[in-house]
């Protein structure tokens, strides 16, 4: 743990957790809505840095049906003009793995620009394998 955010390198992989229950990943297709900001994501949608958090840890959450985990390359995001910022200050304290995509946030979630970014992320999200589903009850992939 550090007191300053650790810069994100271009060669890093980011994880985005997708609830199975929402059916945003079906038959190998990733729906842009998987990257839609929630009403409480004021500074950007959350992603996690593989460098600091395992795939299995990212896949843990409250959804009883579990999660898929999408992997994104930082270099691909930057090529498409998508900014990634480290945001280690989280509700529970400090998490070096936590980062955000500030271009998608609660304030702009209903805009054409946000829809465009979500579509780009859906395309980038299937370049690398989508993992899962992971279900908490069994502690692993199903």
LUMVO-152630 format. One record per residue: residue in three letters; x, y, z of N, C-alpha, C in turn; residue number from 1. Coordinates in steps of 0.1 Angstrom, whole numbers, plus 2048, in hexadecimal, padded with zeros to 3 digits. Layout:
- ALA	X	Y	Z	X	Y	Z	X	Y	Z	NUM
...
! end
This chain:
- UNK	808	7F4	800	800	800	800	809	80C	800	1
- UNK	805	816	7F8	80D	822	7F8	804	82E	7FB	2
- UNK	80A	83A	7FC	802	846	7FF	7FF	84E	7F2	3
- UNK	805	84A	7E7	803	850	7DA	7FE	846	7D0	4
- UNK	7F5	84A	7C7	7F1	841	7BC	7FD	83D	7B4	5
- UNK	7FE	830	7B0	809	82B	7A8	804	82D	799	6
- UNK	80D	833	791	809	836	783	806	829	77C	7
- UNK	7FD	82A	772	7F9	81E	76A	801	81E	75E	8
- UNK	807	812	75B	810	810	74F	808	80C	743	9
- UNK	80D	80F	737	806	80B	72B	804	7FC	729	10
- UNK	80E	7F4	72F	80D	7E6	72D	805	7DE	737	11
- UNK	7FE	7E6	740	7F5	7E0	74A	7E8	7DA	744	12
- UNK	7E3	7D1	74C	7D5	7CB	749	7CC	7D0	754	13
- UNK	7C0	7D4	750	7B6	7D8	759	7AA	7CE	759	14
- UNK	7A4	7CC	764	798	7C3	765	78C	7CB	767	15
- UNK	781	7C7	761	773	7CD	763	76A	7C1	766	16
- UNK	764	7C2	772	75B	7B7	776	74D	7BA	771	17
- UNK	747	7AF	76B	73A	7B0	764	730	7A6	76B	18
- UNK	725	7AA	771	71C	7A1	777	715	798	76D	19
- UNK	715	78B	770	70F	781	767	700	784	766	20
- UNK	6FA	788	770	6EB	78A	771	6E7	795	767	21
- UNK	6EF	79E	763	6EB	7A8	759	6EC	7A4	74B	22
- UNK	6F1	798	748	6F2	793	73A	6F9	79D	731	23
- UNK	704	7A3	735	70B	7AC	72D	716	7A5	725	24
- UNK	719	798	729	722	790	722	71B	783	71F	25
- UNK	718	781	712	710	775	70E	716	770	701	26
- UNK	718	763	700	71D	75D	6F4	729	764	6ED	27
- UNK	732	768	6F6	73E	76F	6F1	73D	77D	6ED	28
- UNK	731	783	6EF	72E	791	6EC	72D	799	6F8	29
- UNK	734	7A4	6F9	734	7AD	704	72C	7B9	701	30
- UNK	722	7BC	709	719	7C7	706	71F	7D4	70C	31
- UNK	71E	7DF	705	724	7EC	70A	71F	7F0	717	32
- UNK	713	7EC	71B	70D	7EF	728	716	7EA	734	33
- UNK	71E	7E0	731	727	7DB	73B	731	7E5	740	34
- UNK	732	7F0	739	73B	7FB	73D	733	808	740	35
- UNK	726	806	742	71E	812	746	721	816	754	36
- UNK	723	823	757	725	828	764	719	827	76D	37
- UNK	71B	823	779	710	823	783	70E	831	788	38
- UNK	702	834	78E	6FF	841	793	709	846	79E	39
- UNK	710	83C	7A4	719	840	7AF	728	841	7AA	40
- UNK	72A	83F	79D	738	83F	798	73A	84E	793	41
- UNK	73D	857	79C	73E	865	799	74B	868	792	42
- UNK	756	862	795	763	865	78F	767	85C	784	43
- UNK	75F	851	781	763	848	776	75F	83A	77A	44
- UNK	75E	831	770	75B	823	772	767	81C	778	45
- UNK	765	812	780	770	80B	787	775	800	77E	46
- UNK	782	7FF	77F	78A	7F3	779	795	7F0	783	47
- UNK	79A	7E4	782	7A5	7E0	78B	7B1	7DC	784	48
- UNK	7BC	7DF	789	7C9	7DC	783	7CE	7CE	787	49
- UNK	7D1	7C6	77C	7D5	7B9	77E	7E2	7B8	786	50
- UNK	7EA	7C3	784	7F7	7C4	78B	7F5	7C2	79A	51
- UNK	7EA	7C6	7A0	7E7	7C7	7AE	7DC	7BE	7B3	52
- UNK	7D4	7B8	7AA	7C8	7B0	7AE	7C6	7A5	7A5	53
- UNK	7C4	799	7AA	7C2	78D	7A2	7B4	78D	79C	54
- UNK	7B3	786	791	7A6	784	78A	79C	77F	794	55
- UNK	79F	775	79C	796	76F	7A5	791	779	7B0	56
- UNK	79A	782	7B4	796	78C	7BE	78D	796	7B8	57
- UNK	790	79A	7AB	787	7A4	7A5	779	79E	7A3	58
- UNK	778	791	7A1	76C	78A	79E	763	789	7AA	59
- UNK	767	78C	7B6	75F	78B	7C2	756	797	7C3	60
- UNK	74A	794	7C7	740	79F	7C9	733	79A	7CF	61
- UNK	729	7A2	7CF	71C	79F	7D5	713	798	7CC	62
- UNK	715	797	7BF	70C	790	7B6	70C	781	7B8	63
- UNK	700	77C	7BB	6FE	76D	7BD	701	765	7B1	64
- UNK	6FF	76B	7A5	702	764	799	710	765	794	65
- UNK	718	76D	79B	726	76F	798	729	779	78D	66
- UNK	735	779	789	73B	783	780	743	77D	775	67
- UNK	744	784	76A	74E	782	760	758	78D	762	68
- UNK	765	78A	75E	76F	795	75F	775	797	751	69
- UNK	774	7A4	74D	779	7A8	740	787	7AE	742	70
- UNK	790	7AB	739	79E	7B0	73A	7A0	7BA	72F	71
- UNK	7A6	7C5	732	7A8	7D0	729	7B7	7D4	72A	72
- UNK	7BD	7D7	71E	7CB	7DC	71E	7CB	7EB	71F	73
- UNK	7D3	7F0	728	7D4	7FF	729	7D8	805	71C	74
- UNK	7E1	7FF	715	7E6	804	708	7DA	805	6FE	75
- UNK	7D1	7FB	6FD	7C6	7FC	6F4	7BD	807	6F8	76
- UNK	7BA	809	705	7B2	814	70A	7B8	821	705	77
- UNK	7C5	823	708	7CB	830	704	7CA	833	6F5	78
- UNK	7CC	828	6ED	7CC	829	6DF	7BE	82F	6DA	79
- UNK	7B4	82B	6E2	7A6	82F	6DF	7A2	83C	6E6	80
- UNK	7AC	843	6EC	7AA	84F	6F3	7A3	84E	701	81
- UNK	7A3	842	707	79C	840	714	7A7	841	71F	82
- UNK	7A4	84A	728	7AD	84D	733	7AA	843	73F	83
- UNK	7B5	83F	745	7B5	836	751	7BC	83E	75C	84
- UNK	7B6	83F	768	7BD	845	773	7BD	83C	77F	85
- UNK	7C9	83B	786	7C9	834	793	7C0	83B	79D	86
- UNK	7B8	834	7A4	7AF	839	7AE	7AF	830	7BB	87
- UNK	7BB	830	7C1	7BC	826	7CD	7B4	82A	7D9	88
- UNK	7AF	836	7DA	7A7	83A	7E6	799	834	7E3	89
- UNK	795	82A	7EB	788	824	7E9	781	825	7F7	90
- UNK	774	821	7F6	76B	822	802	771	81B	80E	91
- UNK	778	810	80C	77D	808	817	78C	80C	81B	92
- UNK	791	816	814	79F	81A	818	7A7	81C	80B	93
- UNK	7B1	814	809	7BB	815	7FE	7BC	808	7F7	94
- UNK	7BB	809	7E9	7BD	7FD	7E1	7C4	801	7D4	95
- UNK	7D1	7FD	7D4	7DA	800	7C8	7D4	7FB	7BB	96
- UNK	7CC	7F0	7BC	7C6	7EA	7B0	7BB	7F2	7AA	97
- UNK	7B5	7FB	7B1	7A9	802	7AC	7AD	80E	7A3	98
- UNK	7A7	80E	797	7A8	819	78E	79B	81D	788	99
- UNK	79A	827	780	78E	82C	77A	790	831	76C	100
- UNK	785	830	765	785	836	757	77C	842	759	101
- UNK	782	84E	75B	77A	85A	75D	771	85F	752	102
- UNK	774	85A	746	76B	85E	73B	75D	859	73B	103
- UNK	75B	84F	744	74E	849	746	74A	84B	755	104
- UNK	741	854	758	73D	857	766	72E	85A	767	105
- UNK	72A	85B	773	71C	85D	776	716	86A	76F	106
- UNK	71E	874	76E	71A	881	768	717	87F	759	107
- UNK	71F	877	752	71E	876	743	718	869	73E	108
- UNK	713	861	747	70F	854	744	704	853	739	109
- UNK	6FC	85D	737	6F1	85C	72D	6F5	864	720	110
- UNK	701	867	71E	705	86F	713	70A	866	707	111
- UNK	70A	86C	6FB	70E	865	6EF	71D	861	6F1	112
- UNK	725	86A	6F7	733	868	6F9	735	85B	702	113
- UNK	72D	85A	70C	72E	84E	715	72B	842	70D	114
- UNK	720	842	706	71C	836	6FE	727	832	6F4	115
- UNK	72E	83C	6EE	739	839	6E5	744	832	6EC	116
- UNK	748	837	6F8	753	831	700	74F	823	704	117
- UNK	743	821	708	73E	814	70C	73F	80A	700	118
- UNK	73C	80E	6F4	73C	806	6E9	74B	802	6E6	119
- UNK	754	80C	6E7	762	809	6E5	767	7FF	6EF	120
- UNK	763	801	6FB	768	7F8	706	762	7EA	704	121
- UNK	756	7E8	6FF	751	7DB	6FC	759	7D4	6F1	122
- UNK	75D	7DC	6E7	766	7D6	6DD	773	7D2	6E3	123
- UNK	779	7DA	6EB	786	7D8	6F0	786	7CC	6FB	124
- UNK	77A	7CB	701	778	7C1	70C	778	7B3	707	125
- UNK	777	7B0	6FA	777	7A2	6F6	784	79F	6EE	126
- UNK	78E	7A8	6EE	79B	7A5	6E8	7A2	79B	6F0	127
- UNK	7A2	79C	6FD	7A8	792	706	79C	78A	70B	128
- UNK	79F	77D	70F	794	775	714	78C	77B	720	129
- UNK	77F	779	71F	776	77D	72A	776	771	733	130
- UNK	779	772	740	77A	767	749	76D	766	752	131
- UNK	76A	759	755	75F	757	75E	754	74E	757	132
- UNK	749	74D	75D	744	755	769	74B	74F	776	133
- UNK	74D	758	77F	752	755	78C	746	757	796	134
- UNK	744	74D	79E	739	74D	7A8	73F	74C	7B6	135
- UNK	73B	755	7BF	741	755	7CC	73F	748	7D4	136
- UNK	733	742	7D3	730	736	7DB	73A	72B	7D9	137
- UNK	740	72A	7CC	749	71F	7CA	757	724	7CA	138
- UNK	759	732	7CA	766	738	7CB	76E	736	7BE	139
- UNK	768	733	7B3	770	732	7A7	768	733	79A	140
- UNK	76E	72F	78F	767	730	782	75D	725	781	141
- UNK	753	727	77A	749	71D	777	749	719	769	142
! end
